[in-house]
């Protein structure tokens, strides 16, 4: 269903992104829309330019996993307390500590997490995996091949980040502690 109108193509891509619960790859956008890859790219560029206007509260987030519609950072700062609370309040302090360590040091083993925290992290890791905030991203080439944990795209969406490079800087004492554990 190739379309010659960029406006119609952008409306179609916008509708798909609004209905998706997760990042949508370029290939998936092509499959769902019936447009060519070039038409999808043009539609995405048109949407990115349209949302750049300050009258819009949303923008297109792009990661290695694909595209997703998210609130602009300025809007997110206002509304985050109401929306992050749904997830954050369901996490224990231990889970939040574990998540912070994983976010800044990924990929990381449970043994390293526990060495930093000074306590068992098994239930926190299990809870974070169950909520799709972290996942097993590989194994360490060491005896027993322990799993390595990393954050997911859901983590990025939850904190309105397009990449881990947008994580806040650690205070120098925390950064030193994390570096000493690597």
Secondary structure as the mmCIF struct_conf table of DSSP 4:
data_model
#
loop_
_struct_conf.conf_type_id
_struct_conf.id
_struct_conf.beg_label_comp_id
_struct_conf.beg_label_asym_id
_struct_conf.beg_label_seq_id
_struct_conf.end_label_comp_id
_struct_conf.end_label_asym_id
_struct_conf.end_label_seq_id
BEND BEND1 UNK A 4 UNK A 4
HELX_RH_AL_P HELX_RH_AL_P1 UNK A 6 UNK A 19
BEND BEND2 UNK A 21 UNK A 22
STRN STRN1 UNK A 24 UNK A 24
HELX_RH_AL_P HELX_RH_AL_P2 UNK A 26 UNK A 33
HELX_RH_AL_P HELX_RH_AL_P3 UNK A 37 UNK A 52
BEND BEND3 UNK A 53 UNK A 53
TURN_TY1_P TURN_TY1_P1 UNK A 54 UNK A 55
BEND BEND4 UNK A 57 UNK A 57
STRN STRN2 UNK A 58 UNK A 63
TURN_TY1_P TURN_TY1_P2 UNK A 64 UNK A 65
STRN STRN3 UNK A 66 UNK A 71
HELX_RH_AL_P HELX_RH_AL_P4 UNK A 73 UNK A 88
TURN_TY1_P TURN_TY1_P3 UNK A 89 UNK A 90
BEND BEND5 UNK A 91 UNK A 91
HELX_RH_AL_P HELX_RH_AL_P5 UNK A 93 UNK A 105
BEND BEND6 UNK A 107 UNK A 107
STRN STRN4 UNK A 108 UNK A 108
HELX_RH_AL_P HELX_RH_AL_P6 UNK A 110 UNK A 117
TURN_TY1_P TURN_TY1_P4 UNK A 118 UNK A 118
BEND BEND7 UNK A 119 UNK A 119
HELX_RH_AL_P HELX_RH_AL_P7 UNK A 122 UNK A 130
TURN_TY1_P TURN_TY1_P5 UNK A 131 UNK A 132
BEND BEND8 UNK A 133 UNK A 133
STRN STRN5 UNK A 134 UNK A 139
BEND BEND9 UNK A 141 UNK A 142
TURN_TY1_P TURN_TY1_P6 UNK A 143 UNK A 144
STRN STRN6 UNK A 147 UNK A 151
HELX_RH_AL_P HELX_RH_AL_P8 UNK A 153 UNK A 158
TURN_TY1_P TURN_TY1_P7 UNK A 159 UNK A 160
BEND BEND10 UNK A 162 UNK A 163
HELX_RH_3T_P HELX_RH_3T_P1 UNK A 164 UNK A 166
BEND BEND11 UNK A 167 UNK A 167
HELX_LH_PP_P HELX_LH_PP_P1 UNK A 168 UNK A 171
HELX_RH_AL_P HELX_RH_AL_P9 UNK A 172 UNK A 181
#
